Amino acid sequence: MKSAVHEVIILGGGFAGIGAAIKLREAGITDFLLMEKAEELGGVWRENTYPGCACDVPSALYSYSFAPNPEWSRVFAGQAEIKRYLQSVASKFDVLPHVKFQHEVLSAGWSDSEACWIVKTSQGEFRSRFTIMACGPMHEPVLPNLPGLNDFQGEIFHSSRWRHDLDLKGKRVAVIGTGASAIQFVPAIQPLVAQLTVFQRTPHWVLPKMDQSLPPLVQQLFKRLPLVQRAVRGGIYGIFETLNGGMQSMAAMKQFQRLALLNLKLTVKDPGLRRRLSPNYVIGCKRVLQSSDWYPALVKPNVNVVSSALTAIEGNTLIAADGSRCEADVIILGTGFEIAEPPIAKRIFNRHGQSMADVWQGSPEGYMGTMVAGCPNGFLMFGPNIAVSSSALIIIEAQLAYIVDAIKQAHAKGIVSIETDPVRTAEFNQRVQAALADSVWNRGGCHSYFIDRNGRNSTVWPWTTFEMRRQLSRFNLDEYIVHQQSA
């Protein structure tokens, strides 16, 4: 017996999925399910629990605009506090009755014959007219393929699968990678370990993190005068938007780079170490990192920075590309996540039975960062070329306005399916790539996760978020192929 056809199925219970549920309810659409693989909501903030885990966007902007939190304890909230906020918002807006916990999505595919999505989960099959794929890009860890890795005689784990049962005190620890996660957990574990060896393939530009606790007086001010917190949010948004706009100008970013260089000079006095920590590309080419304790941790006597990639492991000996060796009891993989090729793409199938990953062949492509070819009524959060150097919540709320408007219009006009127009999609992607051609992401002189394995920037939105919000403020049916109900 076939399952009932719901109006919408949401895949994923992080910020995007919970936001989608709230906006559907707000629009009067209540026949929907949210599939969550875990026992609780939280997304990336449930998965990542490593020491020092925190946001690198100020809390006032890293939250829903419709659900401000006057009780943030810090300028940059930590992981546990963000997860609590997210779960409290889900409860406040009555999302929980729609959630199917421990329902991992194994596959989701569009059926032309049934004119619906068939979603197969670890606990059964479900159907829906529309699907919102809100799985996010930062939950499946990238694991390096290193000779001898599986034979390592100590303990090994990825930062997103932190071993809280493992006491690092007095251990020789090796960290692989120096990205956004490593710059948070390395300073947290440095005082505990006997020896810390950090393998750095490419140094990052690091800005000081202007973090501090928010006193009760500020919290009370935000609670009693919400406009004040809204003004703070607006100011922070303006700062990030200025940075985002600057990414189009190599000259502007080189000026901005001077601040990061000053941060390095002030905190790392050893000229040899400073040279090893100095990037040879323009700031912004890779993700801009923020920390006020990363450099101070690296100069400690029990820390050694190896300016070379790890190439092999023999027993407990780690061997770098430059030939240097070190012994380790524990290896922590700070190797990040798959951004350019989201893991969900292997589980989403178009009307021809092809997965998104097979169609894309390493270069994701879509329309308005939200819909992809061959997947009618399917909406992809954080789709191709929608990322910006700002808060993820800006993208989420812009996309949700677009998606919910599409579903509402489909209801009102008796539309069976909406799908991308190949001609418009090609034109859109040509404009995107042309706009990215001279940006720091493309010309900054680095290898980053913004660039896919075919050398194409399939990640970044090249214009302002003001423009994104404008273009996504209303779903224009004229830009799509629409099938009406037959008379």
Secondary structure in CASP SS format (residue, H / E / C, confidence):
PFRMAT SS
TARGET T0000
AUTHOR 0000-0000-0000
METHOD secondary structure of the structure
MODEL  1
M C 1.00
K C 1.00
S C 1.00
A C 1.00
V E 1.00
H E 1.00
E E 1.00
V E 1.00
I E 1.00
I E 1.00
L E 1.00
G C 1.00
G C 1.00
G C 1.00
F H 1.00
A H 1.00
G H 1.00
I H 1.00
G H 1.00
A H 1.00
A H 1.00
I H 1.00
K H 1.00
L H 1.00
R H 1.00
E H 1.00
A C 1.00
G C 1.00
I C 1.00
T C 1.00
D C 1.00
F E 1.00
L E 1.00
L E 1.00
M E 1.00
E C 1.00
K C 1.00
A C 1.00
E C 1.00
E C 1.00
L C 1.00
G C 1.00
G C 1.00
V H 1.00
W H 1.00
R H 1.00
E H 1.00
N C 1.00
T C 1.00
Y C 1.00
P C 1.00
G C 1.00
C C 1.00
A E 1.00
C C 1.00
D C 1.00
V C 1.00
P C 1.00
S C 1.00
A C 1.00
L C 1.00
Y C 1.00
S C 1.00
Y C 1.00
S C 1.00
F C 1.00
A C 1.00
P C 1.00
N C 1.00
P C 1.00
E C 1.00
W C 1.00
S C 1.00
R E 1.00
V C 1.00
F C 1.00
A C 1.00
G E 1.00
Q H 1.00
A H 1.00
E H 1.00
I H 1.00
K H 1.00
R H 1.00
Y H 1.00
L H 1.00
Q H 1.00
S H 1.00
V H 1.00
A H 1.00
S H 1.00
K H 1.00
F C 1.00
D C 1.00
V C 1.00
L H 1.00
P H 1.00
H H 1.00
V E 1.00
K E 1.00
F C 1.00
Q C 1.00
H C 1.00
E C 1.00
V E 1.00
L E 1.00
S E 1.00
A E 1.00
G E 1.00
W E 1.00
S E 1.00
D C 1.00
S C 1.00
E C 1.00
A C 1.00
C E 1.00
W E 1.00
I E 1.00
V E 1.00
K E 1.00
T E 1.00
S C 1.00
Q C 1.00
G E 1.00
E E 1.00
F E 1.00
R E 1.00
S E 1.00
R E 1.00
F E 1.00
T E 1.00
I E 1.00
M E 1.00
A C 1.00
C C 1.00
G C 1.00
P C 1.00
M C 1.00
H C 1.00
E C 1.00
P E 1.00
V C 1.00
L C 1.00
P C 1.00
N C 1.00
L C 1.00
P C 1.00
G C 1.00
L H 1.00
N H 1.00
D H 1.00
F C 1.00
Q C 1.00
G C 1.00
E E 1.00
I E 1.00
F E 1.00
H E 1.00
S H 1.00
S H 1.00
R H 1.00
W C 1.00
R C 1.00
H C 1.00
D C 1.00
L C 1.00
D C 1.00
L C 1.00
K C 1.00
G C 1.00
K C 1.00
R E 1.00
V E 1.00
A E 1.00
V E 1.00
I E 1.00
G C 1.00
T C 1.00
G C 1.00
A C 1.00
S C 1.00
A H 1.00
I H 1.00
Q H 1.00
F H 1.00
V H 1.00
P H 1.00
A H 1.00
I H 1.00
Q C 1.00
P C 1.00
L C 1.00
V C 1.00
A C 1.00
Q E 1.00
L E 1.00
T E 1.00
V E 1.00
F E 1.00
Q C 1.00
R C 1.00
T C 1.00
P C 1.00
H C 1.00
W C 1.00
V E 1.00
L E 1.00
P C 1.00
K C 1.00
M C 1.00
D C 1.00
Q C 1.00
S E 1.00
L C 1.00
P C 1.00
P H 1.00
L H 1.00
V H 1.00
Q H 1.00
Q H 1.00
L H 1.00
F H 1.00
K H 1.00
R H 1.00
L C 1.00
P H 1.00
L H 1.00
V H 1.00
Q H 1.00
R H 1.00
A H 1.00
V H 1.00
R H 1.00
G H 1.00
G H 1.00
I H 1.00
Y H 1.00
G H 1.00
I H 1.00
F H 1.00
E H 1.00
T H 1.00
L H 1.00
N H 1.00
G H 1.00
G H 1.00
M C 1.00
Q C 1.00
S C 1.00
M H 1.00
A H 1.00
A H 1.00
M H 1.00
K H 1.00
Q H 1.00
F H 1.00
Q H 1.00
R H 1.00
L H 1.00
A H 1.00
L H 1.00
L H 1.00
N H 1.00
L H 1.00
K H 1.00
L H 1.00
T H 1.00
V C 1.00
K C 1.00
D C 1.00
P H 1.00
G H 1.00
L H 1.00
R H 1.00
R H 1.00
R H 1.00
L C 1.00
S C 1.00
P C 1.00
N C 1.00
Y C 1.00
V C 1.00
I C 1.00
G C 1.00
C C 1.00
K C 1.00
R C 1.00
V C 1.00
L E 1.00
Q E 1.00
S C 1.00
S C 1.00
D C 1.00
W H 1.00
Y H 1.00
P H 1.00
A H 1.00
L H 1.00
V C 1.00
K C 1.00
P C 1.00
N C 1.00
V E 1.00
N E 1.00
V E 1.00
V E 1.00
S C 1.00
S C 1.00
A C 1.00
L E 1.00
T E 1.00
A E 1.00
I E 1.00
E E 1.00
G C 1.00
N C 1.00
T E 1.00
L E 1.00
I E 1.00
A E 1.00
A C 1.00
D C 1.00
G C 1.00
S C 1.00
R E 1.00
C E 1.00
E E 1.00
A C 1.00
D C 1.00
V E 1.00
I E 1.00
I E 1.00
L E 1.00
G C 1.00
T C 1.00
G C 1.00
F E 1.00
E C 1.00
I C 1.00
A C 1.00
E C 1.00
P C 1.00
P H 1.00
I H 1.00
A H 1.00
K H 1.00
R C 1.00
I E 1.00
F E 1.00
N C 1.00
R C 1.00
H C 1.00
G C 1.00
Q C 1.00
S E 1.00
M H 1.00
A H 1.00
D H 1.00
V H 1.00
W H 1.00
Q C 1.00
G C 1.00
S C 1.00
P C 1.00
E C 1.00
G C 1.00
Y E 1.00
M C 1.00
G C 1.00
T C 1.00
M E 1.00
V C 1.00
A C 1.00
G C 1.00
C C 1.00
P C 1.00
N C 1.00
G E 1.00
F E 1.00
L E 1.00
M C 1.00
F C 1.00
G C 1.00
P C 1.00
N C 1.00
I C 1.00
A E 1.00
V C 1.00
S C 1.00
S C 1.00
S C 1.00
A H 1.00
L H 1.00
I H 1.00
I H 1.00
I H 1.00
E H 1.00
A H 1.00
Q H 1.00
L H 1.00
A H 1.00
Y H 1.00
I H 1.00
V H 1.00
D H 1.00
A H 1.00
I H 1.00
K H 1.00
Q H 1.00
A H 1.00
H H 1.00
A H 1.00
K H 1.00
G C 1.00
I E 1.00
V E 1.00
S E 1.00
I E 1.00
E E 1.00
T E 1.00
D C 1.00
P H 1.00
V H 1.00
R H 1.00
T H 1.00
A H 1.00
E H 1.00
F H 1.00
N H 1.00
Q H 1.00
R H 1.00
V H 1.00
Q H 1.00
A H 1.00
A H 1.00
L H 1.00
A C 1.00
D C 1.00
S C 1.00
V H 1.00
W H 1.00
N H 1.00
R H 1.00
G C 1.00
G C 1.00
C C 1.00
H C 1.00
S C 1.00
Y C 1.00
F C 1.00
I E 1.00
D C 1.00
R C 1.00
N C 1.00
G C 1.00
R C 1.00
N E 1.00
S C 1.00
T C 1.00
V E 1.00
W C 1.00
P C 1.00
W C 1.00
T C 1.00
T H 1.00
F H 1.00
E H 1.00
M H 1.00
R H 1.00
R H 1.00
Q H 1.00
L C 1.00
S C 1.00
R C 1.00
F C 1.00
N C 1.00
L H 1.00
D H 1.00
E H 1.00
Y E 1.00
I E 1.00
V E 1.00
H E 1.00
Q E 1.00
Q C 1.00
S C 1.00
A C 1.00
END
